[in-house]
Amino acid sequence: MHTSRLTIGALALISALTLTACQSGSAESPASDEAAQSGSSTATEEAAQTAGFTLELGEQLGIEGVSPELIAHPDGGFVLLSTGLSQDRVFTSSDGQSFAPDRSLQVPMGSDYSLLQKPDGTWLLYYVSFDGPPAEPGQPMDPQTMKKVVMVSQSPTLGNFGPGVPTGIRQEEPGPAWGVPETYIAPDGFYMMMWVDMPEGERWEVLRTATSSDGLSFTANDGYVITDGYVDPFMLRAEEGDWVLLLSTTPSEQRLPQKIFVARSSDGTTWDIDDTPLLESSDYNYLDPAAVEIGDNEWLVVLTQADKANAISGPHDYVRAILRETPAS
C-alpha cells in the first residue's frame, strides 16, 4: 500500500477505509453462540439459489475498493463509483464487464457513495464524510476519534457534483462501525436512507433508517430495522408490499467469512432474512453488494471480495456477478 503521493484528504479516507463502516467493521465482540448468519456452509462460490434468487459470480474487475455504487447511465452503459485508494472514483462501462476510469464526472472526496435520481430528473449524490474541523496541518484525520456524517450533493444532470451539505444523519459517538448509507424512494414517494450503526449496548451492528420529503434533509426513525450484525444494505426493490434487500454480514473475526443474504419485507420496516446465504465461500469474504437491473428479473451486480483473514485490512477487489430471480408461480 503506497501512500507517498496521496493528499492529506486521501490519507484520511484510507484510514476511514480501514477502520470505518466502509467495511462496516465492528469492534472485537464475544464469540457468537447462535449468530444470525450461521447459515448453511455447504454453498460455494458457484451459483447458489435462495429466496427465489440465483447469484452467479463472474470475473474480478481489476479495481480495488469497497462500497461500490452501480447505476445505469441515462445515455447507455454503466457508472461505477468506488471507495478506494486510487485517485479515480468514477468508472464507466459500455457492457458491464470492463470498467475504465472516467474523470468527466467529478464527485466530492468521501466514501460510501450512493446515487439517486429524483422524479424531476435531478441527481442526488450521498456520501460519508468527517463531521468536524480538519486535522492538524500535516496530519490525517483520525476515524477513531472523529464522528462521521452523511452529506448530499445535487446536480441537474449526471455530471459534476460539488461539495455537499449535511443531511442531518450523523454519528453520535466515534467508532468504526458506521456508514454505508443506501438511499431509495419508497412507494409512498418519501426518500429513505438505510445505514449501519453500532449503538452502545448492542452486541453487533444494526441497520437504521431515516425519512425525507425532499431527499436533502432527513429525520432518523426510531429503533432498528435489522439487527444481529447484518451490514452493507442494498435495496434491490421497493414496491408496494414487495421489498427486497441484499445484505452482507459483520466482518467481526468470530463470524467470518462475510456472506451475502437476501431479505424480504412487505412494508420496508419488518424484514425476513433467508436462512441460507445467497453467496458464501470458505476462503473469501463477500460484502458491499450493488446492483442494477439489466433485464426482466435479472441484475448486474458488483460486490467486494477479500481473503477471509483480511476482512478489514484487505486488499479488496470488485467482482461482477449476475443475479436472477425466478418469479413465484
C-alpha positions in Angstrom: 0.0 0.0 0.0 1.8 3.1 -1.3 0.7 6.4 0.2 3.6 8.8 -0.6 1.8 10.6 -3.3 -1.6 10.9 -1.6 -3.0 14.1 -0.2 -3.9 14.5 3.4 -7.6 14.2 2.5 -6.9 10.9 0.8 -4.9 9.7 3.8 -7.9 10.4 6.0 -10.0 8.4 3.6 -7.6 5.5 3.7 -7.7 5.5 7.5 -11.5 5.5 7.2 -11.4 2.8 4.6 -9.5 0.5 7.1 -11.4 1.4 10.2 -14.8 2.7 9.4 -18.1 1.4 8.1 -16.8 1.3 4.5 -16.2 -2.3 5.7 -18.9 -1.9 8.5 -16.1 -3.2 10.7 -17.1 -3.9 14.3 -15.1 -3.7 17.4 -13.9 -7.1 18.8 -17.0 -8.9 20.0 -17.6 -12.0 22.0 -17.8 -15.2 20.0 -21.3 -15.7 18.7 -23.4 -18.5 20.1 -26.3 -18.5 17.6 -25.3 -15.8 15.2 -27.9 -14.8 12.7 -25.6 -15.5 9.8 -24.9 -19.1 10.8 -26.4 -20.3 7.5 -25.5 -23.4 5.6 -21.8 -23.9 5.0 -22.4 -26.1 2.0 -22.8 -23.3 -0.5 -19.8 -22.4 -2.6 -18.8 -19.6 -4.9 -20.7 -21.3 -7.7 -24.3 -20.3 -8.3 -26.4 -20.6 -5.2 -30.2 -20.2 -5.0 -32.1 -18.7 -2.1 -35.5 -17.0 -1.7 -36.1 -17.3 -5.4 -32.8 -15.7 -6.4 -29.7 -17.1 -8.1 -26.3 -15.3 -8.0 -23.6 -16.3 -10.4 -20.1 -14.9 -9.9 -18.1 -13.6 -12.8 -14.6 -12.1 -13.0 -12.8 -9.5 -11.0 -13.0 -6.1 -12.5 -9.3 -5.1 -11.8 -10.4 -2.3 -9.4 -9.6 -2.2 -5.7 -12.2 -0.8 -3.4 -15.2 -1.2 -1.1 -18.8 0.1 -1.0 -19.3 0.3 -4.8 -22.3 2.1 -6.2 -23.6 1.0 -9.6 -26.2 2.6 -11.8 -27.3 2.6 -15.4 -26.1 5.7 -17.3 -29.0 7.6 -18.9 -27.1 7.6 -22.2 -26.3 3.9 -22.0 -23.8 1.8 -20.2 -23.0 1.8 -16.5 -21.4 4.1 -13.9 -19.5 2.7 -11.0 -18.5 4.8 -8.0 -15.7 3.5 -5.9 -14.3 4.0 -2.4 -10.6 3.0 -2.6 -7.0 4.1 -2.6 -7.0 5.2 -6.2 -7.4 8.8 -7.2 -10.1 7.6 -9.5 -13.6 7.5 -8.0 -15.7 7.1 -11.1 -15.6 4.3 -13.7 -17.8 3.7 -16.7 -18.5 0.7 -18.9 -20.4 0.1 -22.1 -21.1 -3.6 -21.4 -20.9 -4.1 -17.6 -17.8 -6.2 -18.0 -14.9 -3.9 -18.5 -14.8 -0.6 -16.5 -12.4 2.3 -17.1 -11.7 5.5 -15.1 -13.9 8.4 -16.3 -12.8 11.8 -15.0 -15.5 13.7 -16.8 -17.8 13.1 -13.8 -16.3 14.6 -10.6 -17.5 13.7 -7.1 -16.6 15.2 -3.7 -13.9 13.5 -1.6 -15.7 11.0 0.6 -16.7 7.4 0.9 -19.7 5.1 0.6 -21.3 6.9 -2.4 -25.0 6.4 -3.2 -26.7 7.9 -6.2 -30.4 8.6 -6.5 -32.5 10.4 -9.2 -35.5 12.4 -8.3 -38.7 12.3 -10.3 -37.8 15.7 -11.8 -34.6 14.3 -13.1 -32.2 15.9 -10.5 -29.5 13.6 -9.3 -28.6 13.3 -5.6 -25.2 12.0 -4.5 -24.9 10.9 -0.9 -21.6 10.1 0.7 -19.9 9.8 4.1 -17.5 12.5 5.4 -16.0 13.5 8.6 -18.1 15.6 10.9 -15.8 18.2 12.4 -12.9 20.6 11.8 -9.9 19.4 9.7 -7.0 17.7 11.3 -3.8 19.5 12.4 -1.7 20.6 9.4 0.3 17.7 8.0 -1.8 15.1 9.9 -4.7 12.9 8.6 -8.0 12.8 10.3 -8.3 10.0 12.9 -11.5 8.0 12.3 -11.1 6.6 15.8 -11.9 10.0 17.3 -13.8 11.8 14.5 -17.5 11.4 14.1 -18.9 10.9 10.6 -21.8 12.5 8.7 -23.8 11.7 5.6 -23.6 14.5 3.0 -25.6 15.2 -0.1 -24.7 17.0 -3.4 -27.1 17.9 -6.2 -26.7 18.0 -10.0 -29.3 18.7 -12.6 -27.6 16.1 -14.8 -25.3 13.2 -14.2 -22.4 15.5 -14.3 -20.1 17.1 -11.8 -21.1 17.1 -8.2 -19.9 20.0 -6.0 -19.3 19.9 -2.2 -22.3 18.6 -0.4 -24.3 19.7 2.6 -25.2 17.7 5.7 -28.3 15.5 5.5 -28.9 15.6 9.3 -27.7 11.9 9.6 -24.5 11.9 11.7 -22.7 9.5 14.0 -23.5 10.0 17.7 -20.2 8.7 19.0 -16.9 8.0 17.2 -16.4 4.4 16.2 -15.5 2.2 13.2 -18.9 0.6 12.5 -20.9 3.4 11.0 -22.0 4.4 7.5 -22.6 2.6 4.1 -25.8 4.6 3.5 -28.2 3.2 1.0 -30.8 5.6 -0.4 -34.0 4.8 -2.2 -37.5 6.1 -2.9 -40.3 4.4 -1.0 -43.7 3.5 -2.7 -45.3 6.5 -0.9 -42.8 8.9 -2.5 -40.7 9.6 0.5 -36.9 9.4 0.3 -35.4 6.8 2.5 -31.9 6.2 3.8 -30.7 3.0 5.5 -27.3 2.8 7.1 -25.1 0.8 9.5 -24.7 1.8 13.1 -23.2 0.3 16.3 -25.2 1.8 19.2 -23.9 1.5 22.7 -25.1 -1.7 24.3 -25.6 -3.6 21.1 -23.5 -6.7 20.5 -23.5 -6.5 16.7 -24.1 -3.9 14.1 -27.7 -2.7 13.4 -29.4 -1.1 10.4 -31.3 2.1 10.9 -33.5 4.2 8.6 -34.3 7.8 8.1 -37.0 9.6 6.1 -37.0 12.8 4.0 -39.7 14.6 1.9 -37.1 16.3 -0.4 -34.1 14.0 -0.4 -32.0 16.6 1.3 -32.9 16.8 5.0 -33.5 13.5 6.7 -35.0 12.6 10.1 -33.9 9.4 11.7 -36.6 6.9 12.5 -36.8 5.3 15.9 -35.5 1.8 16.5 -33.6 -0.6 14.2 -35.0 -2.4 11.1 -32.4 -5.2 11.2 -30.0 -6.3 14.0 -27.6 -9.1 14.6 -24.7 -8.0 12.5 -26.2 -7.6 9.0 -24.5 -4.8 7.2 -23.9 -3.2 3.7 -27.6 -2.9 2.7 -28.6 -2.5 -0.9 -32.3 -2.0 -1.8 -33.0 -4.2 -4.8 -36.7 -3.4 -4.9 -39.0 -1.1 -3.0 -42.6 -1.6 -4.2 -45.9 -1.7 -2.5 -46.0 -4.9 -0.5 -42.8 -6.2 -2.1 -39.4 -5.0 -0.8 -36.1 -6.9 -1.4 -32.8 -6.1 0.2 -29.3 -7.5 -0.3 -27.1 -7.7 2.8 -23.6 -8.7 3.9 -22.6 -9.8 7.4 -20.3 -8.3 10.0 -16.5 -8.5 9.5 -16.0 -9.3 13.2 -13.4 -12.1 13.3 -15.6 -14.5 15.2 -18.2 -14.6 12.3 -16.0 -14.7 9.2 -16.3 -15.2 6.3 -18.7 -12.4 5.3 -21.6 -13.7 3.2 -24.4 -12.2 1.0 -28.0 -12.7 2.1 -31.4 -11.8 0.7 -34.1 -10.2 2.9 -37.8 -9.5 2.1 -40.4 -7.2 3.6 -44.0 -6.2 2.9 -43.5 -2.7 4.4 -39.8 -1.8 4.4 -39.7 -2.0 8.2 -40.1 -5.6 9.2 -37.7 -7.9 7.4 -37.4 -11.6 7.0 -33.8 -12.8 6.1 -33.4 -16.1 4.3 -31.6 -18.6 6.4 -29.4 -19.8 3.5 -26.7 -17.3 2.2 -27.1 -16.2 -1.4 -23.3 -16.3 -1.6 -20.6 -17.7 0.7 -17.2 -19.2 0.5 -14.8 -20.9 2.9 -11.9 -18.8 1.6 -13.3 -15.3 0.7 -15.4 -12.6 2.3 -18.1 -11.2 0.1 -19.6 -7.8 1.0 -21.0 -4.5 -0.3 -23.4 -5.7 -3.0 -24.6 -3.1 -5.5 -26.9 -4.0 -8.4 -28.6 -2.5 -11.5 -31.4 -4.1 -13.5 -30.4 -5.3 -17.0 -33.4 -7.3 -18.0 -36.6 -9.0 -16.7 -35.7 -10.5 -13.3 -32.0 -10.0 -14.0 -29.4 -7.7 -12.4 -25.8 -6.9 -12.9 -24.1 -6.9 -9.5 -20.8 -5.6 -8.3 -19.6 -6.6 -4.9 -16.4 -6.6 -2.9 -14.2 -9.7 -2.4 -11.4 -10.1 0.2 -9.4 -13.1 1.6 -11.1 -14.5 4.7 -8.3 -13.5 7.0 -8.2 -9.9 5.6 -11.8 -8.8 6.0 -10.9 -5.3 7.2 -7.3 -4.8 6.0 -7.8 -6.1 2.5 -6.8 -5.9 -0.3 -10.4 -5.6 -1.5 -11.3 -6.2 -5.1 -14.5 -5.7 -7.1 -16.0 -8.7 -8.7 -19.0 -8.8 -11.1 -21.9 -11.2 -10.8 -25.4 -11.8 -12.4 -28.4 -12.0 -10.1 -31.6 -13.7 -11.4 -35.0 -14.1 -9.8 -37.4 -16.9 -10.5 -40.9 -15.3 -10.0 -43.2 -17.2 -7.8 -45.8 -19.2 -9.8 
